[in-house]
Amino acid sequence: MILPLSVPSLISTGLYAFINAWNEFMFGYIFISTDKYRTLTPAIMLFKGANTIDWGGLMAGSVIAVIPVTIIFLFLQKYFLAGLMSGSVKG
């Protein structure tokens, strides 16, 4: 009985944690120094040079970085909104 009632809250919390982990920049930039293991968010910064910026590559990398989060959010949107609203309704 408890688990079916808490599914929207669990999915909402999991989605929020996934989005925060996906968008993490500082830990990936500081702790991963080799290009082979670099995550997507710090790798996008490599398109910016000292004097030039590869705007095409930067925008393409940004779109690729946003696509998984958008797809996951679209599929889990009803659970996310239900989890947010379940704590605001009394009774």
KOLLO-793639 format. One record per residue (C-alpha): x, y, z; residue number from 1. Coordinates in steps of 0.001 Angstrom, whole numbers, plus 524288, in hexadecimal, padded with zeros to 5 digits. Each point is the difference from the previous one (the first is absolute). Last residue first. Example, Ala and Ser with C-alpha at 12.3 -4.5 7.8 and 13.67 -1.06 7.14 Angstrom:
! residues 2
<r x="83566" y="7FBDC" z="81BE4" seq="2"/>
<r x="7FAA6" y="7F290" z="80294" seq="1"/>
END
This chain:
! residues 91
<r x="7E8EE" y="83C5C" z="80C16" seq="91"/>
<r x="80853" y="80BC5" z="7FD11" seq="90"/>
<r x="80526" y="80176" z="7F238" seq="89"/>
<r x="80DAF" y="80586" z="7FE84" seq="88"/>
<r x="807BD" y="7F37C" z="801DF" seq="87"/>
<r x="7F8F0" y="7F8DF" z="7F524" seq="86"/>
<r x="801D6" y="80B6E" z="7F6B4" seq="85"/>
<r x="80E87" y="7FE40" z="7FDBE" seq="84"/>
<r x="7FEFA" y="7F14E" z="7FEDE" seq="83"/>
<r x="7F484" y="80108" z="7F6B0" seq="82"/>
<r x="807AA" y="809BF" z="7F7B6" seq="81"/>
<r x="80BB0" y="7F6EC" z="7FF25" seq="80"/>
<r x="7F78B" y="7F409" z="7FDB0" seq="79"/>
<r x="7F8EC" y="806BC" z="7F4B2" seq="78"/>
<r x="80CE4" y="804E3" z="7FA75" seq="77"/>
<r x="806C0" y="7F2B3" z="7FFDC" seq="76"/>
<r x="7FFF5" y="7FDA8" z="7F147" seq="75"/>
<r x="80260" y="80E43" z="7FC87" seq="74"/>
<r x="80A7E" y="8014A" z="80A7F" seq="73"/>
<r x="80777" y="7F43F" z="7FAE0" seq="72"/>
<r x="7FFA5" y="8054C" z="7F21E" seq="71"/>
<r x="80416" y="80DA2" z="80430" seq="70"/>
<r x="80B3D" y="7FB06" z="80872" seq="69"/>
<r x="804F3" y="7F76C" z="7F4ED" seq="68"/>
<r x="7FF28" y="80B1B" z="7F5D0" seq="67"/>
<r x="80684" y="80AE6" z="807DD" seq="66"/>
<r x="80E16" y="7FB71" z="7FEA2" seq="65"/>
<r x="7FE86" y="7FD9B" z="7F15C" seq="64"/>
<r x="7FA82" y="80DBD" z="7FE6E" seq="63"/>
<r x="80B57" y="805C1" z="807A9" seq="62"/>
<r x="809F4" y="7F85A" z="7F811" seq="61"/>
<r x="7FA1C" y="8051E" z="7F353" seq="60"/>
<r x="7FFFA" y="80DF2" z="8056F" seq="59"/>
<r x="80E4A" y="7FF4F" z="803F4" seq="58"/>
<r x="80410" y="7F964" z="7F359" seq="57"/>
<r x="7F991" y="80AA2" z="7F7EF" seq="56"/>
<r x="804E3" y="80AE9" z="808C4" seq="55"/>
<r x="80E3A" y="7FBF0" z="7FF40" seq="54"/>
<r x="80523" y="80AE2" z="808A6" seq="53"/>
<r x="80CAB" y="8070D" z="7FD64" seq="52"/>
<r x="80A9D" y="80714" z="807AF" seq="51"/>
<r x="80355" y="7F6EF" z="80B48" seq="50"/>
<r x="7F76E" y="7F4E8" z="7FB32" seq="49"/>
<r x="7F1E6" y="7FCA2" z="802E4" seq="48"/>
<r x="7FC0B" y="7F305" z="7FA15" seq="47"/>
<r x="80681" y="7F95D" z="80BA6" seq="46"/>
<r x="7F4E4" y="804E8" z="808A3" seq="45"/>
<r x="7F6FD" y="7F5F4" z="7F9F2" seq="44"/>
<r x="808DA" y="7F56E" z="80581" seq="43"/>
<r x="7FCC4" y="80499" z="80DC8" seq="42"/>
<r x="7F18F" y="7FCA8" z="7FDD1" seq="41"/>
<r x="80213" y="7F37E" z="7F84C" seq="40"/>
<r x="80860" y="7F879" z="8099F" seq="39"/>
<r x="80EAF" y="7FE92" z="7FEAB" seq="38"/>
<r x="8055C" y="7F217" z="8008F" seq="37"/>
<r x="80809" y="7FFCA" z="7F368" seq="36"/>
<r x="8033A" y="80E7C" z="800D7" seq="35"/>
<r x="80842" y="7FDD1" z="80C25" seq="34"/>
<r x="7FEE4" y="8099B" z="80B52" seq="33"/>
<r x="7F402" y="7FB26" z="80723" seq="32"/>
<r x="7FFB7" y="8057D" z="80DE3" seq="31"/>
<r x="7FEBF" y="80E94" z="7FD5A" seq="30"/>
<r x="7F733" y="80080" z="7F40E" seq="29"/>
<r x="7F724" y="7F4BD" z="803B1" seq="28"/>
<r x="7FEB6" y="804F3" z="80DE6" seq="27"/>
<r x="7FD4D" y="80DE9" z="7FB56" seq="26"/>
<r x="7F600" y="7FD43" z="7F572" seq="25"/>
<r x="7F491" y="7F827" z="8052F" seq="24"/>
<r x="7F4AB" y="8013A" z="7F675" seq="23"/>
<r x="7FD88" y="7F161" z="7FF18" seq="22"/>
<r x="800F5" y="7FE30" z="80EB3" seq="21"/>
<r x="7F63A" y="80AE1" z="8029A" seq="20"/>
<r x="7F6AC" y="7FAD7" z="7F5A9" seq="19"/>
<r x="80117" y="7F22D" z="80564" seq="18"/>
<r x="7FD9A" y="8047E" z="80E02" seq="17"/>
<r x="7F3BB" y="8076F" z="7FBEA" seq="16"/>
<r x="7FB18" y="7F442" z="7F866" seq="15"/>
<r x="80272" y="7F70B" z="80B95" seq="14"/>
<r x="7F8EF" y="8092A" z="80951" seq="13"/>
<r x="7F43F" y="800F8" z="7F6FB" seq="12"/>
<r x="80000" y="7F157" z="7FDBE" seq="11"/>
<r x="8002B" y="7FD72" z="80EA7" seq="10"/>
<r x="7F557" y="80A00" z="802A1" seq="9"/>
<r x="7F761" y="7FAB5" z="7F52A" seq="8"/>
<r x="80210" y="7F1F7" z="804DF" seq="7"/>
<r x="7FCDA" y="80320" z="80E4E" seq="6"/>
<r x="7F1C1" y="7FBF9" z="7FFD9" seq="5"/>
<r x="802D6" y="7F34E" z="7F8ED" seq="4"/>
<r x="80AE6" y="7FD00" z="809D8" seq="3"/>
<r x="7F831" y="8027F" z="80C60" seq="2"/>
<r x="7F4E0" y="7F6AB" z="7FD10" seq="1"/>
END
